[in-house]
């Protein structure tokens, strides 16, 4: 027989169940959640029984794209990298870590004191936090998936935008540091200024 864990068979408290459901619903709008509740009620009504937490959980899980166990492990490693970096550099209190966001991605939620990171060193640490998920994949798996990039909201995009801002608009550039340029124009600037692109990339490589 397989030995049972000390707490196996223990019924989760109502608070624990609701907290689990809340985590599963992160990223959904109020309208999305209301729709799921309505669907769960309708299902329970058809089966002539009361609504249960399991009904809600099943619909919340079903609304996310499926992930294989190996992919979920890779996603967990990635998010752990972000958490470790935040803790190591004391960049915000981590309030939520999940690989079950509604869009199929994972993320780390934290509360950050913006005033505490307004120096070049602290902002450089923030770039490291953005890149730490990819670094964790490289360290544990030997290679990184493309999920760190691909969109303007990705880890690589945020790290690149911040590295660019350090060079051109926050006063920390290695060339003409006091000359302000619009940080929103970083994609075009990097494309047409190879020297600036090299300086931004150097910050990313260092991170």
N, C-alpha and C positions, 0 to 999 in steps of 0.2 A: 504494500500500500504506500501511496505517496504521503509523506508526513504533511499535516495541515499547518498552515501558518498560525501563529498565536491568535491573530484577530480574525481568522477565517470564520465565516458564518455570522459575523456581527452585522447587524442591520445598520446601515449608515443613518446618521441623524438627518432630520428634515433640513437643517441648515447645510449640511454637507452635500445633500442631493441638490438643493437649490443653487449652491455655489458651483457645482459641476455643470448644471444646466446653463448657468450664467456664463461660464467659461466657453461652453460650446456655442453660445449665441454671440460672442464677441465679434464685432464687425457688422452685425445685422442692424438694420434700421428698426424703429418702432413698428413700422408697417409690416416689415418682414416677420417680426416676432408675432404680431397680432394674427397674421395669416397662418402661421404654423399652429398657434393655439386654436384657431377656428377649425383647421383641418384635423387636429388631434381630437377636439370635441366631437366633430362629426363622425370620426371613426369609432370613438367610444359609444356614441349614441346608436350607431348602426349595430354595434355588437351588444347593445343593451347592458351597458355597464358604466361605471364612473370613470372619469378621466384620471389617468395615472401619470406619474413622472416619466415612466418608461415610454408612454405614448409620445411625449414631447421630445425625449432623448432620441427616439427612433427617427423622428422627422428632422431633427437638427443634424444628426449624423448623415441622413440620406440626402441632405441638401448640399453636402460637400463633395468635391470630386474624390473618387477612390484613390487610395495610396497603398502601395505594397508595403509589407513589413520592413523591407530593406530601405525603401525610400523614407518611411517614417523615422527609421533609425538615423539616416543621413540628415534629415531635417532636424532631429533632436540634437545631434552633434553640432550642427550649424548654430542653432539658437543658444546652446550651452556656451559656445564661443563668445557670443555677444554678452551673455550674462557674466562670464568670468572676467571679461575686459571691463565691464561696468563696475564690478566689485573691486577689481584690482586698482582702478584709477578713481574709485569713489565718485563715479559719475551718475548719481541718481539712485534713489531707492527703487529696486525692482519690485513691481507690484503684480506682474502677470507674465508668465512664459507659456506659450502654446504653440503647437504644431497643427492645431485644428481650427484655424481661422476659416471663415466661410468661403473665402476665395481659394482655399486649398493650400495657402501658405502658412508659415509660422511667423511669429514676431515676439519681441520682448517689449513690455510696457513698463515705463519707469517714470518717476516724478523727479524732475531735474530742477535744481536752483540755477536758473539761467545766469544770475550774477556771478556764480562761482566758476564759470568756464570761459569768461571773457578775456583770457590771456592767450598768447600764442602757444604756450606749452599745454594748456588745458584743451585748447581747440585741436592741437595735434593728437592728444589722447582720444578726443572724440572721433577723429578719423580712424584711429586704431580700433575703437569700438565698432565702427561701421564695417571695418574689414575683418573683424575677429571671427565672424561666422565662416568666411572663406578660409581663414587661417586654420580654424579648428578642423575643417574638412581635410585640408592638406596634411595636417599633423596626424590625424587619426586614420584617414582613408587613403592617403597618398596622392589624391587628386581632388579637385573641386568641381562641382557641377556648375552649369551655366546660370543657375538660379540667382547668383549674387548680382547679376546684371540683367540687361534686357529691357528695362523701362526707366523712365525718369524718376521713379520712386524707389528704385533698387538700391542696394547697399553701395554698389560701385558708383552709381550716379550721385548719391548723397556725399560719398567720400570725395569724389572728383569736384563737386560743386564747392565743398568746404575748402579743399586744397586750393582751388582757384581763387576763392574769396580771400584767403590768407595772402595770396600773391598780389592781388590787384585792388582790393577794396577795404581791407581791414588794417592796412598800414604795416604789414609784416613781409612785404615782398623783398626779394634779394636785389631787384632792380627797380628804381623809381618807386620806393615804398609809399611815398606820400601822394602819388598820382592816382586819383580815384577813377576806377572804371566800373561800369554797371555789372554787378555779379550775375544778373539774369542773362547776360549775353555770353556766358562762358563757353557754350558749345561752338559758336561761331568764332570767338576769339581764339580758342585753342586750335581750331581747324586752320586758321590763316596765320597763326603766329607760332612757328615750330619751336622757337626759343622758349616762349611762355609754356607751351605744351610740355617741353622737357622739364621745366622747373616744377610744374604741377605734378608731373609723373614722378619726379624725384621725391616729392613729399609723400606720395602714395607708396612708393617703393620703400621709403624709410619706415613708414607706418607698418 
